[in-house]
Amino acid sequence: MKKFRKILVSTLALVLTLGMLSACGSKKQEVKKSEDGKTIIEKVSIGFVPSREPSEIVTATEPLKTLLKDQLVKSGFDVKNIDITVGTSFEAVGEGLNSGTLDVGFIPAGTYVLYRDGAEVLLTATRKGLSVDDNSAKVWNDNKPTKKTDNQVTSYRALIIAGPSEKGQELAKKVNSGEKLAWEDVKDLKWSVMNPTSPAGYIYPTLWLNDTFGKTIKDLGSNAIISDSYGSAFARLASGQVDVLCTYADARNDQEKKWTENYSRTASIWDETNVIGVTTPIYNDTVSVSKKSKTVTPEFKKALEKALIEIAKTEEGKKVISVYSHEGYQPAKDADYDNEAKAQDIVKKLK
């Protein structure tokens, strides 16, 4: 009898547990519909990495809220609120996607591969190509200023740029005279770098240092100063706080006006800065979604993908995405970023 009671209790407990799981599952699958049959989403959270001044990104992306709502409703999604934030770091946006507190993230390749367990790449950005695309730093300097072309590309390079400080100018002179740089030339300079997941600001410059000198950013010790944005990095370069910085190839185009208007320089950024190092090509930024977000269903992913591609074709949309120098978007797959993952693995081994 006791044995029968134990079996009965266990059976009842199992039934109750299955019932609770079924109820939870039903609740999770519950979808709100509007009177016209559209799926209602209360909020979509989008995170941007601080590759430019956060205030600039917030201002530039404000129109995206309306543009995205208007496009998503065409695919059957009635989004009530779109929340746009700029992360305190590249990693903060990656963590947001990983935890599900962000639904969508505009993140570079390096950040994506670090958080790909919790994030899924949806789109790859396309950018205008540049008038120079060469492995030689001297070629970049001989053909200044670098101009954007109409060619759409899915990769870019990182540059190591020397500024107007005395040490920066000495280094540029060597490069432009055709001399080969030695570790002794760069190890005591002040370097501005970005967070370790930044492709242009850290990962690929580390690979360049290793290929060129057998060293890494870690070997620079306290001379490697982390900047919270490329804007602050160029401000430091202009003031002489750092001698060189690591950045994306068309950054000087973005900083050209600020160089004289905001950073108190009298000469042009093209006159006062020179390339001393060029990295191998880097795959473009991603639009990624959270694997843990309840909002990001397969249907929503398709709608979001279509919406952003269409937005990028409009004049207003082009203004929004230009904050990251994006020109448009094309569908992407995880395998596109396998080389980026390999680059990060190499960097980890070099540390």
C-alpha positions in Angstrom: 0.0 0.0 0.0 2.8 2.4 0.9 4.5 1.5 -2.4 1.3 2.3 -4.3 1.0 5.6 -2.5 4.5 6.6 -3.4 3.9 5.7 -7.0 0.6 7.7 -7.0 2.3 10.7 -5.4 5.1 10.6 -7.9 2.7 10.3 -10.8 0.6 13.2 -9.6 3.8 15.3 -9.2 4.9 14.5 -12.7 1.5 15.4 -14.1 1.5 18.7 -12.2 5.1 19.5 -13.4 4.1 18.7 -17.0 1.0 20.9 -16.6 3.1 23.8 -15.3 5.6 23.4 -18.1 2.8 23.3 -20.6 1.3 26.4 -19.1 4.6 28.2 -19.2 5.2 27.2 -22.8 1.7 28.4 -23.7 2.4 31.7 -22.0 5.7 32.1 -23.8 4.0 31.5 -27.2 1.2 33.9 -26.5 1.2 36.6 -29.2 -0.8 39.8 -29.0 -2.6 40.8 -32.2 -4.1 44.1 -33.2 -7.6 44.4 -34.7 -6.1 44.4 -38.2 -4.2 41.2 -37.5 -0.7 42.6 -36.9 1.6 41.2 -34.3 2.0 43.7 -31.5 5.4 44.2 -30.0 5.7 46.5 -27.0 9.4 47.3 -27.3 12.4 46.6 -29.4 15.8 47.4 -27.8 18.6 48.3 -30.1 22.2 48.9 -29.0 25.0 50.7 -30.9 28.7 50.5 -30.1 30.5 53.7 -29.2 32.8 53.9 -32.2 31.9 57.5 -32.5 30.8 60.1 -29.8 27.7 58.6 -28.1 25.8 61.9 -28.4 26.4 61.9 -32.2 25.1 58.4 -32.5 22.0 59.1 -30.4 21.2 62.2 -32.5 21.9 60.5 -35.8 19.9 57.4 -35.1 16.8 59.1 -33.6 14.9 59.0 -37.0 15.5 55.2 -37.2 12.7 54.7 -34.6 10.0 56.0 -37.0 11.7 54.6 -40.1 11.9 51.1 -38.6 8.3 51.2 -37.2 7.0 52.2 -40.6 8.9 49.4 -42.4 8.1 46.6 -39.9 4.4 47.3 -40.0 4.4 46.5 -43.7 5.6 43.0 -42.7 2.9 42.6 -40.0 4.6 43.9 -36.9 3.2 46.8 -34.9 6.1 48.0 -32.7 4.9 50.4 -30.1 8.3 51.6 -28.9 11.9 51.4 -30.2 14.6 52.0 -27.5 18.0 53.0 -28.9 21.0 53.1 -26.6 24.8 53.5 -27.0 26.8 51.0 -25.0 29.5 52.2 -22.6 31.8 49.8 -24.5 31.7 47.4 -27.4 31.6 44.6 -24.9 28.5 46.1 -23.2 26.5 45.8 -26.4 27.7 42.2 -26.9 26.8 41.3 -23.3 23.3 42.9 -23.9 22.7 40.6 -26.9 24.1 37.6 -25.0 21.8 38.2 -22.0 18.7 39.1 -24.1 18.5 42.6 -22.6 19.1 43.9 -26.1 17.1 42.6 -29.1 19.3 44.0 -31.8 22.9 45.2 -31.9 25.0 47.2 -34.5 28.3 45.6 -33.7 31.7 45.1 -35.4 32.9 41.7 -36.5 35.3 41.3 -33.6 32.5 41.9 -31.1 30.2 39.5 -33.0 32.5 36.5 -32.9 33.2 37.0 -29.2 29.5 36.9 -28.4 28.2 34.6 -31.3 27.0 32.0 -28.8 24.3 34.5 -27.7 24.1 36.5 -30.9 23.1 35.7 -34.5 24.4 37.8 -37.4 21.6 39.0 -39.6 23.2 41.6 -42.0 26.6 42.7 -43.1 27.1 46.4 -43.8 28.5 47.7 -47.1 30.6 50.8 -47.3 32.0 53.0 -49.9 35.5 51.9 -50.9 38.5 54.2 -50.6 40.7 55.7 -53.2 43.7 53.9 -51.6 43.7 50.2 -50.7 47.3 49.2 -50.4 49.5 47.3 -47.9 52.1 50.1 -47.9 51.8 53.0 -45.5 53.9 55.2 -47.8 51.4 54.7 -50.6 48.6 55.9 -48.3 50.7 59.0 -47.4 51.7 59.7 -51.0 48.1 59.8 -52.1 46.5 62.0 -49.4 43.8 62.9 -48.9 42.1 59.5 -49.0 38.7 59.9 -50.7 35.6 57.7 -50.8 34.6 56.1 -54.0 31.3 54.8 -55.3 32.4 51.2 -55.1 30.5 49.2 -52.4 32.8 46.9 -50.4 32.2 44.5 -47.5 35.7 44.9 -45.9 38.0 47.6 -44.8 41.4 48.1 -43.3 42.7 49.4 -40.0 45.5 52.0 -40.0 48.1 53.0 -37.5 48.3 56.7 -37.7 51.0 59.0 -36.4 50.0 62.5 -35.2 51.5 66.0 -34.8 53.6 65.2 -31.7 57.4 65.4 -32.1 57.7 61.6 -31.9 54.8 61.1 -34.3 56.3 63.3 -36.9 59.7 61.6 -36.6 58.1 58.3 -37.2 56.2 59.6 -40.2 59.4 61.0 -41.7 61.0 57.6 -41.5 58.1 55.8 -43.2 57.8 58.4 -46.0 61.5 58.2 -46.7 61.1 54.5 -47.3 62.9 53.3 -44.1 61.7 50.2 -42.4 60.5 50.7 -38.8 62.0 48.7 -35.9 60.4 47.9 -32.6 62.7 50.4 -31.0 61.0 53.1 -33.1 57.5 52.4 -31.7 57.7 50.8 -28.3 58.2 54.0 -26.3 55.5 56.0 -28.1 52.1 56.7 -26.5 49.5 54.6 -28.4 45.7 55.1 -28.4 43.9 51.7 -28.8 40.3 50.7 -28.4 38.7 47.9 -26.3 40.1 44.3 -27.1 37.1 43.3 -29.1 37.5 46.2 -31.6 38.8 44.9 -34.9 40.2 48.2 -36.2 41.2 49.6 -32.8 42.8 46.5 -31.2 42.6 43.1 -32.9 44.1 43.8 -36.3 46.7 46.3 -35.0 47.8 43.5 -32.7 48.2 41.2 -35.7 50.2 44.0 -37.5 52.5 44.4 -34.6 53.1 40.7 -34.5 53.7 40.4 -38.2 56.0 43.5 -38.2 57.9 43.2 -35.0 56.9 39.9 -33.4 55.2 41.9 -30.6 51.6 42.7 -29.5 49.7 45.6 -27.9 50.3 43.9 -24.6 54.1 44.5 -25.1 53.4 48.2 -25.2 52.5 48.1 -21.5 51.3 51.4 -20.0 52.1 53.1 -23.3 48.8 51.6 -24.7 46.0 53.8 -23.6 42.4 52.7 -24.2 40.1 55.3 -25.6 36.3 55.1 -25.2 35.6 56.3 -28.8 37.5 57.2 -31.9 36.5 60.8 -31.4 38.4 60.9 -28.0 41.3 59.0 -29.6 41.7 61.7 -32.3 41.3 64.5 -29.6 44.2 62.9 -27.8 46.3 62.6 -31.0 45.6 66.3 -31.8 46.6 67.4 -28.3 49.8 65.3 -28.3 48.6 63.1 -25.4 49.3 60.2 -27.7 51.7 59.9 -30.6 49.9 57.2 -32.7 46.4 55.7 -32.8 44.7 52.6 -34.2 41.6 53.2 -36.2 39.5 52.3 -39.3 40.8 53.5 -42.7 38.3 56.3 -43.4 38.3 57.7 -39.8 40.2 60.9 -40.9 37.3 61.7 -43.3 35.0 61.6 -40.3 37.3 63.6 -38.1 38.5 66.2 -40.7 36.3 69.1 -39.6 36.7 68.4 -35.9 40.5 68.4 -36.3 40.4 72.2 -36.6 37.0 73.1 -35.2 37.0 71.0 -32.1 40.6 69.9 -31.5 42.2 73.3 -31.8 44.5 72.4 -34.7 45.3 75.1 -37.3 46.6 72.8 -40.1 44.6 70.1 -41.9 44.3 66.6 -40.5 45.8 65.4 -43.8 48.9 67.6 -43.3 49.4 66.7 -39.6 48.8 62.9 -39.7 50.5 60.1 -41.5 50.0 56.3 -41.8 52.8 54.2 -40.3 51.0 50.8 -40.5 48.3 49.1 -42.6 46.5 45.9 -41.6 45.0 43.1 -43.6 41.3 43.6 -44.7 38.6 43.4 -42.0 35.1 42.1 -42.7 32.5 44.9 -42.2 30.2 45.5 -39.2 27.2 43.4 -38.5 23.6 43.9 -37.5 23.1 41.0 -35.1 20.1 39.8 -33.0 19.9 38.2 -29.6 19.3 34.4 -29.5 17.8 34.9 -26.1 15.3 37.6 -27.0 11.6 36.6 -26.8 10.9 39.3 -29.4 13.3 38.0 -32.0 11.3 35.2 -33.6 12.1 33.7 -37.1 9.3 35.8 -38.6 10.6 39.0 -36.9 14.2 38.4 -38.1 13.0 38.2 -41.7 10.9 41.4 -41.2 13.9 43.2 -39.6 16.3 42.1 -42.3 13.9 43.4 -45.0 13.2 46.6 -43.1 16.9 47.6 -42.7 17.7 46.8 -46.3 14.8 49.0 -47.5 15.6 51.8 -45.0 19.2 51.9 -46.3 17.9 52.7 -49.8 16.1 55.9 -48.7 17.7 59.3 -48.4 16.7 59.6 -44.7 17.9 56.1 -44.0 21.2 56.7 -45.6 21.7 59.7 -43.2 21.0 57.5 -40.2 23.4 54.7 -41.1 26.1 57.0 -42.3 27.0 57.6 -38.6 28.9 54.3 -38.9 29.9 55.0 -42.6 27.5 52.3 -43.7 26.0 52.6 -47.2 23.7 49.6 -47.2 23.2 46.1 -45.9 23.2 42.6 -47.4 22.2 39.2 -45.8 24.9 37.6 -43.8 25.7 34.2 -42.3 27.7 33.1 -39.4 30.4 31.5 -41.5 31.2 34.9 -43.1 33.0 35.7 -39.8 35.1 32.6 -39.4 38.2 34.4 -40.4 37.5 37.0 -37.8 37.3 34.3 -35.2 40.6 32.9 -36.4 42.1 36.4 -36.0 40.8 36.6 -32.4 42.2 33.2 -31.6 45.6 34.3 -32.9 45.4 37.4 -30.7 44.5 35.3 -27.6 47.5 33.1 -28.2 49.8 36.1 -28.5 48.7 37.6 -25.2 
